[in-house]
Amino acid sequence: MNAFKNIIDSIFGILIYFIGTLNPKIVEQESRCSYFFKAAMMFILFTACSSTIVKNFPDLNIGSEGLVQKIKHKKICKGIDYFNVVRGKASNKDFYTLSSGVVAEEKKIELCSLLFKLGYKPRIELPVETGPHSEFLGYIINVGNFRSLELAENEIVKLKSRGVNFSLRYTAEDGNLTSGPFEISVLKVDLNKFKGNISSILGQDKIKGREYTSSIAKRKYALAAINGGFFAWNNTVGIEGDPTGISVIDGEIVSEATNGRSVLVIDNNNPKKIYVANNVKTKISMLINGTQFNVNGINRIPGKTLNCGTSSEDIEVKPIHDFLCENSNEIVLFNNFFGTKSPEGKGVEFVIDENNKVRRITNFRGGSIPGKGNLIQAIGVFSEQLTKLIKEETTVTIKTEVFSNDETIKLEKGLYLVNGGPTLLLDGVFDLSIRHKEGWETQFDNQKVSDAFLDKADNLNINTTPSNNRSNFYYNWVVRRHPRTAVGITNKDVVYIIVVYGRQPMVSAGASITEMTKIMRSLSCYEGLNLDGGGSSMMNIEGVNTGKSSDEKGERAIGDAIIFKN
């Protein structure tokens, strides 16, 4: 702004000089008119500058080529700009239809034969993408062309009564080259200029609980806020609100990693930086009387790990997104980030005070968590082993480490880690194989999984039968368009936070995971990570949400948010 003022002063000085040569009396009025003149000129120049920023905004490369982008720009503070992008428009070529999802050859023949007998004319379509191993995902059987949601819903009921379980689809969300529209919120943060604080905030400031993005933003007086990582949406899949992956708050680990995934690192120390750490793992050990134990988790129900990605003494389980891995033998640590009381159940529990001494040993779980120190729960064989070892005043030493590709991430004040996935860009490269490594897999050799653990609010639950094939999950979660939130970083320390709203026919179609990668590339990012999406996707700017949640009930309460403060 000082630069603007200097320019205006110069312009005004030259103007007064020339006017003064013609009529000196006018110069005498300079003091009275200068304020208004300068203010008007500054407004004109500032508006012109803002227009230039919008004019140079890149094509976001989602949907059909050459779609018109309508852009509104707002300067939030030094180093932070907000852009509202509406790309494309609704097309009369899009409609509601009923879909099988992806099916194999035999199922395709069976379904088509049945549909013909019932008087339907099925359309056989192919997914717009392959699987994570470049494999063919299957065939898609669609029936019907409905202009209204009500007609499509009525037809679903009829089909179901005849033994055919299809799902409702809007064709603009299928990943084809639709004209949209796409409602996109872009937050540009230049870390070279922004002098404020960037942090991750738990819902209600604890693990056990959820909160709206807008509520967190208001409570913390944030300039801007977005939803954070994946979390347990109910108490069946874990502790409601618990991040399902790593969470580090101001240097303290409050949730263990989904081993093998990438995470978003926010470091407020000098110099401020944000980056994507790859292949992240946590290692938590507990030493009691010379015997070392691996601690399996932090602030979660023992025996339940949503998204898997766990390690124990004899086995390592790979990440499996939206699947609940269970283990009858575990040790879990709790701290005051969890809440005031630990989960109830069978097993043993003991408190470790701030001096590393054992206090309050019980042969059941469900006690008070100390304000300082930790609480340990154990089930199965570890329950028996720890019972024999621990007594009042026993010294217990706990060590917590976080690694990225076997290099230590130093846990210190000002550091925040947020879970997410899949990785969109790594060193400027899109690598399809990363997806299956991080839990978005289609084929499982020795393990059957199901989609029974999906959040019903996201309308993805089609097949609950355990299977070695999860192609339908991959197609629905990765390939189809949904609301998405993601973060990208350029090699000039400029961070882009993208929220694409979706599941709103004729308002916003959403984005596929591949399209989020394309958006990051169009913004010259060399690193990119997908965060939680679906009904969770939300951006809040100066107290106002920039779009609507796809959930019918409105904004979704989330596990954590990322906020920006002066």
C-alpha positions as CSV (number, residue, x, y, z in Angstrom):
1,M,0.0,0.0,0.0
2,N,2.9,2.4,0.6
3,A,4.0,1.9,-3.0
4,F,0.5,3.0,-4.1
5,K,0.8,6.1,-1.9
6,N,4.1,7.0,-3.3
7,I,2.9,6.7,-6.9
8,I,-0.2,8.8,-6.2
9,D,1.9,11.5,-4.4
10,S,4.1,11.7,-7.5
11,I,1.2,11.9,-9.9
12,F,-0.5,14.5,-7.8
13,G,2.7,16.6,-7.5
14,I,3.1,16.7,-11.3
15,L,-0.5,17.6,-11.8
16,I,-0.4,20.5,-9.3
17,Y,2.7,21.9,-10.9
18,F,1.1,22.1,-14.3
19,I,-2.2,23.4,-13.0
20,G,-0.3,26.0,-10.9
21,T,1.4,27.5,-14.0
22,L,-2.1,28.2,-15.4
23,N,-3.9,29.3,-12.2
24,P,-2.0,29.7,-8.9
25,K,-5.3,30.1,-7.0
26,I,-6.1,26.4,-7.7
27,V,-2.9,25.4,-6.0
28,E,-4.1,27.1,-2.8
29,Q,-7.0,24.6,-2.7
30,E,-4.6,21.6,-2.9
31,S,-4.8,20.8,0.8
32,R,-8.6,20.6,0.5
33,C,-8.8,18.4,-2.6
34,S,-5.7,16.3,-2.2
35,Y,-7.2,13.8,0.2
36,F,-10.2,13.0,-2.1
37,F,-8.1,13.0,-5.3
38,K,-5.4,10.7,-3.8
39,A,-8.1,8.3,-2.4
40,A,-9.8,8.1,-5.8
41,M,-6.6,7.5,-7.6
42,M,-5.5,4.8,-5.1
43,F,-8.8,3.0,-5.5
44,I,-8.5,3.1,-9.3
45,L,-4.9,1.7,-9.2
46,F,-5.7,-0.9,-6.6
47,T,-8.7,-2.1,-8.6
48,A,-6.6,-2.3,-11.7
49,C,-3.9,-4.3,-9.9
50,S,-6.6,-6.7,-8.6
51,S,-8.0,-7.1,-12.1
52,T,-4.5,-7.9,-13.3
53,I,-4.2,-10.7,-10.7
54,V,-7.6,-12.2,-11.8
55,K,-6.7,-11.8,-15.5
56,N,-3.5,-13.8,-15.1
57,F,-5.2,-16.5,-13.1
58,P,-4.5,-19.9,-14.8
59,D,-7.0,-22.3,-16.5
60,L,-7.7,-24.9,-13.8
61,N,-8.0,-27.7,-16.4
62,I,-11.0,-29.6,-15.0
63,G,-13.9,-30.9,-17.2
64,S,-14.0,-30.1,-20.9
65,E,-11.3,-28.0,-22.4
66,G,-11.8,-24.3,-22.9
67,L,-14.5,-23.8,-20.3
68,V,-15.1,-20.2,-19.3
69,Q,-13.9,-19.3,-15.8
70,K,-15.6,-16.5,-13.8
71,I,-13.2,-15.3,-11.1
72,K,-13.6,-13.1,-8.1
73,H,-10.6,-12.0,-6.1
74,K,-10.3,-10.9,-2.5
75,K,-7.1,-9.8,-0.7
76,I,-7.3,-11.3,2.8
77,C,-4.0,-9.9,4.2
78,K,-0.4,-9.6,3.1
79,G,0.5,-12.9,1.6
80,I,-3.0,-14.4,1.5
81,D,-5.4,-14.1,-1.5
82,Y,-8.7,-15.7,-2.0
83,F,-10.2,-16.6,-5.4
84,N,-13.7,-17.8,-6.1
85,V,-13.7,-19.7,-9.4
86,V,-16.9,-20.8,-11.2
87,R,-15.8,-22.8,-14.2
88,G,-18.2,-23.9,-17.0
89,K,-21.9,-24.2,-16.8
90,A,-24.7,-26.7,-16.5
91,S,-25.4,-28.7,-19.7
92,N,-28.7,-30.2,-20.9
93,K,-26.6,-33.2,-21.9
94,D,-26.3,-34.2,-18.2
95,F,-29.1,-36.1,-16.4
96,Y,-29.9,-38.5,-13.5
97,T,-29.4,-42.2,-14.2
98,L,-29.3,-45.5,-12.3
99,S,-25.9,-47.3,-12.2
100,S,-24.5,-50.6,-11.3
101,G,-21.0,-49.2,-10.5
102,V,-18.2,-51.3,-12.1
103,V,-18.9,-55.0,-12.6
104,A,-16.9,-57.9,-14.1
105,E,-17.7,-59.5,-17.4
106,E,-19.9,-62.3,-16.0
107,K,-21.9,-59.8,-13.8
108,K,-22.4,-57.5,-16.8
109,I,-24.0,-60.3,-18.9
110,E,-26.2,-61.4,-16.0
111,L,-27.4,-57.8,-15.2
112,C,-28.0,-56.9,-18.9
113,S,-30.1,-60.1,-19.4
114,L,-32.1,-59.4,-16.3
115,L,-32.7,-55.7,-17.2
116,F,-33.9,-56.7,-20.7
117,K,-36.4,-59.1,-19.2
118,L,-37.7,-56.4,-17.0
119,G,-38.2,-54.1,-19.9
120,Y,-35.2,-51.8,-19.5
121,K,-32.6,-50.8,-22.1
122,P,-29.2,-50.9,-20.3
123,R,-26.3,-48.8,-21.5
124,I,-22.9,-50.3,-21.2
125,E,-20.2,-47.7,-20.4
126,L,-16.5,-47.9,-19.4
127,P,-14.7,-46.0,-16.6
128,V,-12.7,-43.0,-17.8
129,E,-9.7,-44.2,-15.9
130,T,-7.9,-47.5,-15.1
131,G,-7.0,-48.8,-11.6
132,P,-3.8,-48.1,-9.6
133,H,-2.0,-50.9,-11.5
134,S,-3.3,-49.6,-14.9
135,E,-5.8,-52.4,-14.8
136,F,-9.3,-52.4,-16.3
137,L,-11.8,-51.7,-13.5
138,G,-14.9,-53.2,-15.1
139,Y,-18.1,-52.3,-16.9
140,I,-20.7,-49.8,-15.9
141,I,-24.4,-50.6,-16.5
142,N,-26.7,-47.6,-16.5
143,V,-30.4,-47.4,-17.1
144,G,-32.7,-44.5,-17.5
145,N,-32.5,-40.8,-18.4
146,F,-34.2,-38.7,-15.8
147,R,-34.5,-34.9,-15.7
148,S,-35.6,-34.8,-12.1
149,L,-34.3,-36.3,-8.9
150,E,-37.7,-37.5,-7.9
151,L,-38.3,-39.5,-11.0
152,A,-34.9,-41.2,-10.6
153,E,-35.5,-42.0,-6.9
154,N,-38.9,-43.6,-7.8
155,E,-37.3,-45.8,-10.4
156,I,-34.6,-47.0,-7.9
157,V,-37.4,-48.2,-5.6
158,K,-39.0,-50.1,-8.6
159,L,-35.7,-51.7,-9.5
160,K,-35.0,-52.7,-6.0
161,S,-38.4,-54.4,-5.7
162,R,-37.4,-56.5,-8.7
163,G,-34.1,-57.6,-7.1
164,V,-31.8,-55.0,-8.8
165,N,-29.8,-52.8,-6.4
166,F,-28.6,-49.8,-8.5
167,S,-27.4,-46.4,-7.2
168,L,-28.4,-42.9,-8.2
169,R,-26.0,-41.0,-10.4
170,Y,-25.8,-37.6,-12.0
171,T,-23.8,-37.9,-15.2
172,A,-21.8,-34.8,-14.7
173,E,-20.2,-36.5,-11.7
174,D,-19.0,-39.6,-13.6
175,G,-15.6,-38.2,-14.6
176,N,-16.4,-37.6,-18.2
177,L,-15.7,-34.3,-20.0
178,T,-18.7,-32.5,-18.8
179,S,-19.1,-28.7,-19.0
180,G,-19.7,-28.6,-15.2
181,P,-20.2,-26.3,-13.6
182,F,-17.4,-26.4,-11.1
183,E,-17.4,-24.2,-8.0
184,I,-13.9,-23.9,-6.8
185,S,-12.4,-22.0,-3.8
186,V,-8.7,-21.2,-4.0
187,L,-6.6,-19.8,-1.2
188,K,-3.2,-18.6,-2.2
189,V,-0.7,-18.3,0.7
190,D,2.8,-16.8,-0.1
191,L,4.9,-18.0,2.8
192,N,7.5,-15.4,1.9
193,K,5.1,-12.6,2.7
194,F,2.6,-14.1,5.2
195,K,3.8,-13.4,8.7
196,G,1.0,-15.1,10.6
197,N,0.5,-18.5,12.1
198,I,-0.8,-21.6,10.4
199,S,-2.0,-24.5,12.6
200,S,-4.1,-27.6,12.9
201,I,-7.0,-27.4,15.4
202,L,-8.9,-30.4,16.8
203,G,-12.6,-30.3,16.9
204,Q,-13.5,-29.0,20.4
205,D,-9.7,-29.0,21.0
206,K,-9.7,-32.7,21.8
207,I,-9.8,-36.1,20.0
208,K,-13.2,-37.1,21.3
209,G,-15.5,-34.8,19.5
210,R,-16.2,-33.1,16.2
211,E,-16.9,-29.5,15.2
212,Y,-17.8,-27.5,12.1
213,T,-15.0,-25.8,10.2
214,S,-16.9,-22.5,10.5
215,S,-17.2,-23.0,14.3
216,I,-13.4,-23.6,14.6
217,A,-12.7,-20.6,12.5
218,K,-14.9,-18.4,14.6
219,R,-13.7,-19.7,17.9
220,K,-10.0,-19.2,16.9
221,Y,-10.6,-15.8,15.2
222,A,-9.1,-17.2,12.0
223,L,-8.7,-15.2,8.7
224,A,-9.3,-18.5,6.8
225,A,-9.9,-22.1,7.6
226,I,-10.3,-25.4,5.7
227,N,-11.3,-28.9,6.8
228,G,-8.3,-31.2,7.7
229,G,-7.6,-34.9,7.5
230,F,-9.7,-38.1,7.7
231,F,-11.4,-39.0,10.9
232,A,-13.7,-41.6,12.5
233,W,-17.3,-40.5,11.8
234,N,-18.9,-42.6,14.4
235,N,-18.1,-44.8,17.4
236,T,-18.5,-48.0,15.4
237,V,-15.4,-47.4,13.4
238,G,-13.5,-45.8,16.3
239,I,-13.7,-42.8,18.6
240,E,-15.9,-40.3,16.8
241,G,-13.7,-37.4,15.7
242,D,-10.4,-39.2,16.1
243,P,-8.0,-38.5,13.2
244,T,-7.5,-41.7,11.2
245,G,-3.9,-41.1,10.6
246,I,-1.2,-38.9,12.2
247,S,-2.0,-35.7,14.0
248,V,0.6,-33.5,15.6
249,I,-0.5,-30.4,17.5
250,D,2.1,-27.8,18.3
251,G,4.8,-30.4,18.4
252,E,2.9,-33.1,20.4
253,I,1.7,-36.3,18.7
254,V,-1.9,-37.0,19.4
255,S,-2.7,-39.7,16.9
256,E,-0.4,-42.3,15.3
257,A,0.4,-42.5,11.6
258,T,-1.3,-44.6,9.0
259,N,2.1,-46.1,8.2
260,G,3.2,-45.6,4.6
261,R,1.1,-42.6,3.8
262,S,2.1,-39.0,3.1
263,V,1.2,-36.2,5.5
264,L,1.0,-32.4,5.3
265,V,3.7,-30.8,7.5
266,I,3.1,-27.2,8.7
267,D,6.2,-25.7,10.4
268,N,5.8,-22.2,11.8
269,N,9.4,-22.0,12.9
270,N,11.8,-19.7,11.0
271,P,11.7,-20.0,8.0
272,K,8.0,-20.9,7.9
273,K,7.4,-23.8,5.6
274,I,4.7,-26.2,4.4
275,Y,5.6,-29.5,2.7
276,V,4.4,-33.0,2.0
277,A,6.3,-35.7,3.9
278,N,6.2,-39.1,2.2
279,N,6.1,-42.6,3.6
280,V,5.5,-41.5,7.2
281,K,5.6,-43.8,10.1
282,T,5.4,-43.5,13.9
283,K,7.4,-45.5,16.3
284,I,6.2,-45.5,20.0
285,S,8.0,-47.6,22.5
286,M,7.5,-48.2,26.2
287,L,10.3,-49.5,28.5
288,I,9.4,-51.2,31.8
289,N,12.0,-52.9,34.0
290,G,14.3,-53.5,31.0
291,T,11.5,-54.9,28.8
292,Q,10.5,-52.9,25.8
293,F,7.0,-52.9,24.3
294,N,5.7,-51.4,21.1
295,V,2.8,-49.1,21.6
296,N,0.3,-49.7,18.8
297,G,-1.7,-46.5,18.9
298,I,-2.5,-43.1,20.5
299,N,-5.9,-41.9,21.7
300,R,-8.0,-44.6,20.0
301,I,-10.0,-47.7,21.0
302,P,-7.6,-50.6,21.5
303,G,-8.1,-53.3,18.8
304,K,-9.7,-50.9,16.2
305,T,-7.7,-49.1,13.5
306,L,-9.6,-47.3,10.8
307,N,-7.7,-47.2,7.5
308,C,-5.3,-49.8,8.9
309,G,-1.6,-49.2,8.3
310,T,-0.4,-50.6,11.6
311,S,2.8,-52.3,12.8
312,S,3.3,-54.9,15.6
313,E,6.2,-57.2,16.6
314,D,5.5,-59.8,13.9
315,I,3.4,-58.2,11.2
316,E,2.9,-55.0,9.3
317,V,-0.5,-54.2,7.8
318,K,-0.7,-52.0,4.8
319,P,-3.1,-49.0,4.6
320,I,-6.6,-49.9,3.4
321,H,-8.7,-46.8,3.1
322,D,-12.1,-46.8,4.8
323,F,-11.6,-50.3,6.2
324,L,-11.5,-51.2,9.8
325,C,-8.6,-53.5,10.8
326,E,-9.0,-55.3,14.1
327,N,-6.4,-56.7,16.5
328,S,-7.1,-58.5,19.8
329,N,-3.6,-57.8,21.2
330,E,-2.7,-54.1,21.5
331,I,-1.3,-51.4,23.7
332,V,-2.7,-47.9,23.3
333,L,-1.5,-44.6,24.9
334,F,-3.8,-41.8,26.0
335,N,-3.0,-38.2,26.9
336,N,-5.1,-35.1,27.8
337,F,-5.8,-34.4,24.1
338,F,-8.2,-37.3,24.1
339,G,-10.6,-36.0,26.8
340,T,-11.2,-36.6,30.4
341,K,-12.1,-40.3,30.4
342,S,-10.6,-43.3,28.6
343,P,-12.7,-45.9,26.6
344,E,-14.4,-48.6,28.7
345,G,-13.9,-52.3,28.1
346,K,-11.9,-55.4,29.1
347,G,-8.2,-55.3,29.7
348,V,-5.8,-53.5,32.0
349,E,-5.2,-49.8,32.5
350,F,-2.7,-47.8,34.4
351,V,-1.6,-44.1,34.8
352,I,1.9,-42.8,34.3
353,D,2.5,-39.5,36.0
354,E,4.7,-36.6,34.8
355,N,7.6,-38.3,36.7
356,N,7.2,-41.5,34.7
357,K,5.9,-43.4,37.8
358,V,3.0,-45.8,37.6
359,R,-0.2,-44.8,39.4
360,R,-3.7,-46.3,39.7
361,I,-3.6,-49.8,38.2
362,T,-7.0,-51.4,37.3
363,N,-8.0,-54.7,35.7
364,F,-10.6,-52.9,33.5
365,R,-10.5,-50.0,31.1
366,G,-12.3,-46.7,31.5
367,G,-10.7,-44.3,34.0
368,S,-9.8,-40.7,34.3
369,I,-7.0,-39.4,32.1
370,P,-4.5,-37.2,34.0
371,G,-3.9,-33.6,33.1
372,K,-0.2,-34.3,33.1
373,G,1.3,-37.7,32.2
374,N,-0.3,-40.5,30.2
375,L,-2.7,-43.4,30.6
376,I,-2.0,-46.9,29.1
377,Q,-4.5,-49.5,28.1
378,A,-3.7,-53.0,27.0
379,I,-5.8,-55.9,25.7
380,G,-5.2,-59.6,24.9
381,V,-1.7,-61.0,25.6
382,F,-0.3,-57.6,26.5
383,S,-2.9,-57.3,29.3
384,E,-1.4,-60.4,30.9
385,Q,2.2,-59.4,30.4
386,L,1.9,-55.9,31.7
387,T,-0.1,-57.1,34.8
388,K,2.9,-59.2,35.8
389,L,5.4,-56.3,35.3
390,I,3.8,-53.2,36.6
391,K,3.3,-52.1,40.2
392,E,2.8,-48.8,41.9
393,E,5.9,-46.6,41.6
394,T,7.3,-48.7,38.6
395,T,9.2,-46.5,36.2
396,V,7.9,-46.5,32.7
397,T,9.7,-44.6,29.9
398,I,7.9,-43.7,26.7
399,K,9.6,-42.7,23.5
400,T,7.7,-41.3,20.5
401,E,9.3,-40.8,17.1
402,V,8.0,-39.8,13.6
403,F,9.8,-40.8,10.4
404,S,9.5,-39.8,6.7
405,N,11.4,-42.3,4.5
406,D,13.4,-43.3,7.6
407,E,14.4,-39.7,8.3
408,T,13.3,-38.2,11.6
409,I,10.7,-35.4,11.7
410,K,11.7,-33.4,14.8
411,L,8.7,-32.8,17.0
412,E,8.9,-29.2,18.3
413,K,6.7,-26.3,19.2
414,G,5.1,-24.7,16.1
415,L,5.0,-28.0,14.2
416,Y,1.7,-29.5,13.0
417,L,1.1,-32.7,11.0
418,V,-2.2,-33.4,9.2
419,N,-3.1,-36.8,7.7
420,G,-4.4,-37.2,4.1
421,G,-4.1,-39.0,0.8
422,P,-3.6,-40.1,-1.8
423,T,-0.5,-38.1,-2.8
424,L,-1.3,-36.0,-5.9
425,L,2.2,-34.8,-6.9
426,L,5.6,-35.9,-5.7
427,D,8.6,-33.9,-6.9
428,G,6.4,-32.5,-9.7
429,V,5.5,-36.1,-10.9
430,F,2.2,-37.9,-10.9
431,D,2.8,-41.5,-10.0
432,L,-0.3,-43.7,-10.3
433,S,1.3,-46.5,-8.3
434,I,1.4,-44.4,-5.1
435,R,-2.3,-44.8,-4.7
436,H,-2.3,-48.5,-4.0
437,K,0.7,-48.1,-1.6
438,E,-1.3,-45.6,0.4
439,G,-4.5,-47.6,0.7
440,W,-6.4,-47.1,-2.5
441,E,-6.1,-50.6,-3.8
442,T,-8.3,-52.9,-6.0
443,Q,-6.7,-56.3,-5.4
444,F,-5.8,-58.0,-2.2
445,D,-3.9,-61.3,-2.2
446,N,-4.5,-62.8,1.2
447,Q,-7.2,-60.5,2.8
448,K,-10.8,-59.9,2.2
449,V,-12.2,-56.5,2.8
450,S,-15.6,-54.9,2.4
451,D,-17.2,-51.5,2.0
452,A,-19.4,-51.9,5.1
453,F,-17.3,-49.3,7.0
454,L,-17.9,-46.4,4.6
455,D,-19.6,-43.3,5.8
456,K,-23.2,-43.6,4.6
457,A,-23.4,-39.8,4.2
458,D,-21.0,-40.1,1.3
459,N,-23.3,-42.5,-0.6
460,L,-20.5,-44.9,-1.6
461,N,-21.7,-48.0,0.1
462,I,-22.7,-50.5,-2.7
463,N,-21.1,-53.8,-1.8
464,T,-20.8,-55.0,1.8
465,T,-19.8,-58.5,0.9
466,P,-16.1,-59.3,1.8
467,S,-14.0,-59.7,-1.3
468,N,-10.5,-59.7,-2.6
469,N,-11.6,-57.2,-5.3
470,R,-12.3,-53.6,-4.4
471,S,-12.5,-52.2,-7.9
472,N,-16.0,-50.7,-7.3
473,F,-14.7,-48.8,-4.2
474,Y,-11.8,-47.5,-6.2
475,Y,-14.0,-46.4,-9.0
476,N,-16.5,-44.7,-6.7
477,W,-14.0,-43.0,-4.4
478,V,-11.2,-42.1,-6.8
479,V,-12.5,-41.9,-10.3
480,R,-15.9,-40.4,-9.8
481,R,-16.3,-36.7,-8.9
482,H,-16.9,-35.7,-5.3
483,P,-16.2,-32.6,-3.2
484,R,-12.5,-32.5,-2.6
485,T,-10.0,-30.5,-0.5
486,A,-6.3,-30.5,-1.3
487,V,-3.1,-28.6,-0.7
488,G,-0.3,-27.9,-3.2
489,I,3.1,-26.3,-2.9
490,T,5.2,-24.5,-5.6
491,N,9.0,-24.4,-5.6
492,K,8.7,-20.7,-4.6
493,D,7.0,-21.5,-1.3
494,V,3.6,-20.5,-2.5
495,V,0.9,-22.7,-1.1
496,Y,-2.5,-23.3,-2.8
497,I,-5.4,-24.7,-0.8
498,I,-8.1,-25.9,-3.1
499,V,-11.7,-26.8,-2.2
500,V,-13.9,-28.1,-5.1
501,Y,-17.5,-28.3,-4.0
502,G,-19.6,-31.1,-5.4
503,R,-22.5,-33.5,-5.4
504,Q,-24.7,-30.5,-6.2
505,P,-26.2,-31.1,-9.7
506,M,-26.2,-27.9,-11.9
507,V,-24.3,-26.1,-9.1
508,S,-21.0,-27.9,-8.8
509,A,-20.0,-31.3,-10.1
510,G,-16.9,-32.0,-7.8
511,A,-13.6,-33.4,-9.0
512,S,-11.9,-36.8,-9.4
513,I,-8.5,-37.4,-7.7
514,T,-6.8,-37.1,-11.1
515,E,-8.5,-33.8,-11.7
516,M,-7.2,-32.5,-8.4
517,T,-3.7,-33.4,-9.6
518,K,-4.4,-31.5,-12.9
519,I,-5.5,-28.4,-10.9
520,M,-2.3,-28.5,-8.9
521,R,-0.2,-28.7,-12.0
522,S,-2.1,-25.8,-13.5
523,L,-1.0,-23.8,-10.5
524,S,2.7,-24.8,-10.9
525,C,2.7,-27.0,-7.8
526,Y,5.4,-29.6,-7.5
527,E,3.9,-31.2,-4.3
528,G,0.3,-32.0,-3.7
529,L,-1.7,-33.9,-1.1
530,N,-5.4,-34.7,-1.0
531,L,-7.2,-34.1,2.4
532,D,-10.5,-35.3,3.6
533,G,-13.4,-34.6,1.2
534,G,-17.0,-35.4,0.5
535,G,-19.3,-33.6,3.0
536,S,-16.3,-32.5,5.0
537,S,-14.9,-30.3,2.2
538,M,-15.3,-26.7,3.4
539,M,-13.4,-23.4,3.2
540,N,-14.2,-20.4,5.5
541,I,-13.0,-16.9,4.7
542,E,-13.3,-14.2,7.4
543,G,-16.2,-16.0,9.0
544,V,-18.1,-16.9,5.9
545,N,-18.2,-20.4,4.2
546,T,-17.3,-20.1,0.5
547,G,-19.7,-22.9,-0.5
548,K,-22.2,-25.5,0.7
549,S,-21.5,-28.9,2.1
550,S,-22.8,-31.8,0.0
551,D,-24.5,-33.3,3.1
552,E,-28.3,-32.9,3.1
553,K,-28.2,-31.7,6.7
554,G,-25.7,-28.9,5.9
555,E,-22.2,-28.4,7.1
556,R,-20.5,-31.5,8.4
557,A,-18.7,-31.6,11.8
558,I,-15.1,-32.7,11.3
559,G,-12.2,-34.0,13.3
560,D,-9.7,-31.2,12.7
561,A,-9.3,-28.0,10.6
562,I,-6.3,-26.0,9.3
563,I,-6.5,-22.3,10.2
564,F,-4.6,-19.2,9.2
565,K,-4.3,-16.3,11.7
566,N,-2.5,-13.0,11.8
